[in-house]
Amino acid sequence: MDLDVAQVRAFVHTAELGSFSRAAEHLFLTQQALSKRISRLEAALGTRLFVRANRTVELTADAERFLPHARELIRAADAAVAALRGADGPVRLDLLDNRLSPMFMLRRMAERDPRLRVERSWRHGLANTIDPLLRGDVEVAFGRVHDLGRELPAELEHRLIRLEPLVAILPPEHPLAGGTAVRMADLRQEGIWLPSLAGPVEWLGFLRRMSERLDVPLDDSGVSYDLRHTLEQARNGTCRVTLAGADMELAPDLDLRVLPFDPAPLFPWSVVWRRGRQRPAVAHLLELADRTSRAEGWCAYDPGHSWPPELTEGATGTRR
């Protein structure tokens, strides 16, 4: 039996991410195209691979047995392609999500060195990228190394390169919109509105720590399908304070106020890679990330008006 590598890759990504929609996004496919690939693979193998229940996806017993061999097939295929590309091919880089700070950092790094070449992926959380890093499917990843639900393996190294301030987003009509900052103390009754609170486990862990440490409740009431939907509701009816990362590009048409918090929660972004000798392209990216961080002051913070949850990620933030 000859297996189609593209179909096997669709299966592996869906199995690892636990979601057809996220696997399709990662592979730059429509969900329909992804489903067709998996259906054809199931037909070729003569067995079902997934059990679908509501929004969850579970592996069948046959799929559990097939998965390690499928991963090995993908590794062999990727290694064959890499051999033709040479030692200095693009770095396989996971950015977590194309809207977040890692994309901002990558653009800034590319401006500093236009020769930078990467192959991007979005696994929606460092916790989802640990095993691909260990296998070599991903060479470098961005993320927060705390609250992952597991210890970061000793085979992986990490370095803090960005303390991204979270900013308050609120409609102009909100009572706090006229100031120069939103004081956390002024939100202890209202809270910060984050409807349908979801996201990577390290993000949710950060928010829980922030809520406890700064004594500000998180209100997850209501329904939101994405940040744009949340912002539309904040603008058109709820008149609530929500938040986002300062590095995110927000739609200007919503006419929302963006103000710093006081104290400002700082989300720690680290670059993560596997220990050992690196390809020249990987070593160059890591050096460029460190150099850009230092040059642009990405880890500088004001201790009197900031809250960095932890600064033990292999580097220390610079106070200013």
N, C-alpha and C positions, 0 to 999 in steps of 0.2 A: 504493500500500500504506500503510495506517495502522498505525503501531507503537504498542504499549502502553508507556507511559512506565515503569510499574512493572516490566515485563519487561526493558526496556532497563537500568533501574537495577540489577536483580538481576544482569544480565550484567556491567555495569561493575564492581560491587563484587567479584564473584567473580574477575574478571580481575585487578583491582588487588591483592586480598588473596591470590590464589593458593590459595584454600581455600573449599569449599562451606560447611563448618561455620562458619568465621569470618565469611563473608559473611552467612550466615543469622543469626548472633548480632547482627551490626551492624545488620541490617535488622529485627530483632525478628521473625524468621520461623522456622518449623521448617525443617529441611533438606529435608523432603519438599515443603513449599510453595515453597521456593526452586527446587528441581529442576523442579517443574511449570512455574514461570514461565519458566525457561530453555528447557525443552522446547517450550513454546508459541512462544517467540521463534524457536527453531530451525525450527519448523514453518512459521512465517510467512515466514522468510527463505529457507527451502528449503535449509539447509546446517547442518552441525555446527559448533559454536562451541568445544567443549572436547574434549580427549582426556584421559580419566581413567586414571591408572596408579597402583595402590595408593592412597596418600594424597595424591599430587601431582595438580595440575590444570594442563594446558598448553593454550595457545590454538592453534587451527588457523590455517592461513594466511588463511582467510576472516575469522576472528575478529580477527586482527591488523589487517586492512584496515578492519574495521568499527569497531574500538574508538575511534579518535579522533573519528569521527562520532557514535558513541554518547555519548561524553563531552560533545560539543557539544550534543547533544539534551537531556541531563540539565541542563547549565548553563542552557540557555534555559528549561527548565521551572522550575527553581529560581528563576531571575531573575523569571519571570512571577509566581510566588507571592510572592516577596520584595517586588515592587512593590506588591502589595495590602497587605502587612503594614506597610509604611512603613519609615522609616529607623531606627526604634528597636525593630525586632523582636528576638526572642531571638538571642543570640550562638551561632553554630555552633561548638561546643567539643568537641575530642577529648580524652578522659580516659585513653586507653591501655587501661585495664581497670577495670571497676567495683569491684574489690576493693582497689585500690592507693591510694597516698597522694593522687593528684589528687582522688579522690572525697572523702577526708577534708578536703582543702583547700577544695574547693567547698562542702562543708557549713559549714565555719567561715566562709567568705566570705558565705554566705547568711544565717548567723546575725547577721553584722555588718550586712548590708543585705538585708532580706527582699524587696526589689524586684528583686533579681537574677533574670534570666530567661535560660536557656540551652537549646539543643537539643544533647543529648549524643550522642556516637558513641564507638566503641571500636575503633580500628584496630590495637591490639596492638603499638604501638611507634612512636616518633617517626619512625623510618626509613620507615615505611609512610604517614606523614602529611605528608611534605615536599611531594610532588606535589599532594595535595589543598589544602594551604595555598597553594601557588603559583597554583593554578587558582581559588582562592576558594571551593572546596567546603567548606573548614574555615576559620574566621577566627582561632581561637586553639587552641593545643595545649599540653599539658604533656609534658615528657620530658627526658631527658639528651641534651645536644647533642654529646657526644663518642662515639667508636666507632660511628658510624652506617654505616660502610662507604662514605661519600661525604662531601664537604665540605658544610657547611650553606650553601645558596645565599646570595649577597649580598642577595637581595631579602627575606630573612627577618631579623627582629630577635629577640633573646632576652634574658631577664633571669633570673638565679638568684633563686628565691623560697623554696626549702626544701632544707635538708640533713637528710634523713631517716636517723636511726640504724637500722642493721640490728641485730636482737637475736637472741640464741641461744635456741633452743627445744629442750628436752631433757626426758626423763622424770625423775620424782623419784628413781628408782633409780640414775641415772647418777652416777658418782663426783664429777663437778663440779657437781652440782645443789645442793649444800649451801652454796655460797659466795654472795657478793653480786654476782659478775661472773664471766664465763668469759674467762680470759686466753688470747689467741691463742697464746701460747707453749706452753700446755698442750695444744694441739690439733695440734702439729706431727707427731705420730705418727698419731693417729687421723684427723685431717682433719675437714672439715665435709661432712656427708652431704647430697648434693643428687641423688637418684636421677633418672635420665632427664633430666639437665640440659638445659633448653630455655628459650626465652623470646626477647624482642626482642634484636636484635644489640647494642644499647647496654647492656642488662643483662648479657649474657654477657661483653661487653668489660670492664665494671666488675668482674665476678667474677674474670676473668683477672688484671686489674691488682691486685686485692685479694690474690689468692693469691700472686702474685709479690712484692708489696711487703711483705706481712706474713708471708711464708714459711709459709703454711698450705695444705696440699693440699686440693683439692676431690675428693671421692669421688662419682662419678656412677653407681656400680654399682647394680643393681636397677632396678625398674620403678615409676614413679609416674605417675598420670594427672592429678593436680592437687595443690595444697598440702594439702588435707584428707587425701588418700590418703597423702602423705608423713608427715603428723603421726600418722595412725593407725598406720602402721608403726613410727614412732619410739616410740610409746607401747606398742605391743603385742608388740614382739619384738626390734627391732634395737638398742634402747638406744643410739641415736646422737644426736649434736648436729647439728641443722639450723638454718636461719635464716629470717627473714622481716623485712619492714619494720615498724618500730615503729608505723606508722599503720594497719596492717591489723587488722581485728577477727578475733580467733581464737576458735574454738569452745571455750567453757569446759568442755564435757562431757568433753574428752579428758584433763583433769587433767595438764597439762604445765607445767613450769617455764619461765618467760620471764625471762631474765637479760640484762643488757647485756654486750656484749663489751668487752674492754680490750686494745688500743685499739678504739674503736667505729668501724666503717666507716660513712661518711656518704654516702648516695646523693644526688647533686645533681639536684634537680628544677628545671627552668627553664620559664618560660612563653614561648611562641614565637608570633610573629605576623608578618604581612606588613608591610613598610615602607610608609610613606605615610600619608595622612590616613585616619583610622579613623571608622567610624560612631560616633555618641555612645554606643551601647550597648557597643561593643567597647572604646572608650576608658575607659568607666566600669569595665568588668570588669578591665582592666589596672591601673587606678589602685587598685581595691579589692584586687586580689591583692597589689600592692606594699604597700599600707597594712596589710593583715592580716598579711603576713609580718613587717613591722617591729614591729607591736604585739605579736605573739605570739612574737617571737624565733626565727622558723623557721630563720634562717641563723646563729644563735649556736652556738659550739662551743668545747670545751675542747681547746686544742692539745696538752696533755699526755696526754690520754686519748682522742684521736679521730684518725681517718685520713680526711681529705677528699681524694679523688683529684685534683681540679682545682678551682680557684676562679678561673677566667678566663672565666666565662660571662656577662660583662656586668655583674657585681656582685661584691663581695668579702664573704665571710662575716664575721660579727662574732665576734671572739674574746671569751671571757668568763673 
